[in-house]
Amino acid sequence: MSILLPGAAGFIGFQLLERGERVLGIDNLNAYYDVRLKEARLSELRRFPNFSFTTLDVADRDRSSRFSISIAPCVASPISRRRRASGIPW
C-alpha cells in the first residue's frame, strides 16, 4: 500500500516505514519547527527504500492537486494542519 504523508519530516513516517508501508512524503520544510531537525529526520527516512519525498506546500492548491493526481496514493494521511486550512480535499 502507498501512503501519502503530509508533514513527512515528522515522526509518523518512521512507524509506517518500519511496518513495511510505502510512504510518499511531502513537506514544505517551513520554520514552524527547526528546519535542521526536519532535514536530519529526512536523512534518516531516506535510508528506507520504500520512502520517497517531494518538497511541497499543501496550501499551494494547484501544485498539490497536480501532485496528488500524478502519484495516485492508496491512502492519504489527513494529519496536515495546512492541508485542512487550505481546503485541499485529500
Secondary structure, DSSP 4 states (H G I P E B T S, - for coil): -EEEEETTTSSHHHHHHHTT-EEEEEE---TTS-HHHHHHHHHHHTTSTTEEEEE--TT-HHHHHHHHHHH--SEE----HHHHHHT---
